[in-house]
Amino acid sequence: MKTIIRIMFLVLVLVLSTANAQDFHGVATYKTQRSIDIKMDSTNNPGMSSDMQKQMQAMLKKQFQKTFDLSFNKEASIYREEESLAPPQVGGGDMQMVFVGAGGGSDVLYKNTKTGKYIDQKDTMGKVFLVKDDLKKIDWKLESETKFIGQYQCFKATYIKMVPKPRELSSFSVHEDDNKDGKEEKPEMIERVVTAWYTLQIPVNNGPAMYQGLPGLILEVHDGKLNIVCSKIVINPEDKIEITEPKKGKEVSLEEYEKIMEKKRKEMLERYAPKKGRRSGETFEIRIGG
């Protein structure tokens, strides 16, 4: 009986909210953080001093702490990183760090939940791409738990997605004889539970990054080691928000873009890999995944 009453309440709130959302728009600010634990093997990396390890940890922490703004209306949104100073550089002399797939601060993600399409404008290594594809349908499970995020009552939702099993990262040395046959092993896939918290007080089925499809704005996401938390919301600001599709860049599908990125990754590893028999020019590659 309690479950039926709760469902009726949710439906009523959603209907009433939607009725008043004809010109509904706003801006939500999100803080993102991806935890990462790196243990350097001094045997494989004899040139990695304790100070250099601390520098690397500090750089990674800074790299994975970002602030984004989500400008939204009842149908579409623009998600982009706030402008910030360049992250600190680590290493010198013979050591360099290469970030693959980190994305740039000028990237713009446009989503239209009405048409089910998205456009992701990405500035990758000096070249701009327009990744156009369909929004992935997320099979959310609405849970009974609730909590407040600021002044907003939020409801819990979860879904299960398949992700590659994490690899143990103990050494980042790149050697010429790695993967001699040129074939990459298919990673073992495991299940991961993604948790989101959404509020019916903001009646848009949208959220940060590629999370959407719930009956209210998503304010918090926990996806593996990635955490996204809303820190500020401005509803119906005086200056009307313009949400337009990004136009600049070479148009590609998601599959085409991933192939381009993989090719670029291999080219970079070949470029920075140490010559046979030498340890100078050692490069540490950090791949950012889900």
Sequence and secondary structure as in RCSB ss.txt:
>XXXX:A:sequence
MKTIIRIMFLVLVLVLSTANAQDFHGVATYKTQRSIDIKMDSTNNPGMSSDMQKQMQAMLKKQFQKTFDLSFNKE
ASIYREEESLAPPQVGGGDMQMVFVGAGGGSDVLYKNTKTGKYIDQKDTMGKVFLVKDDLKKIDWKLESETKFIG
QYQCFKATYIKMVPKPRELSSFSVHEDDNKDGKEEKPEMIERVVTAWYTLQIPVNNGPAMYQGLPGLILEVHDGK
LNIVCSKIVINPEDKIEITEPKKGKEVSLEEYEKIMEKKRKEMLERYAPKKGRRSGETFEIRIGG
>XXXX:A:secstr
 HHHHHHHHHHHHHHHHHHT TT EEEEEEEEEE       TTT TT  HHHHHHHHHHHHHHTEEEEEEEEESS
EEEEEE           TT EEEEES   TT EEEEETTTTEEEEEEEETTEEEEEEEE      EEEEEEEEET
TEEEEEEEEEEEEE           TTTTTTS      EEEEEEEEEEETTS  S  STT   SSSEEEEEEETT
EEEEEEEEEES SS         SEEE HHHHHHHHHHHHHHHHHHHS  TT  TT EEEEE   
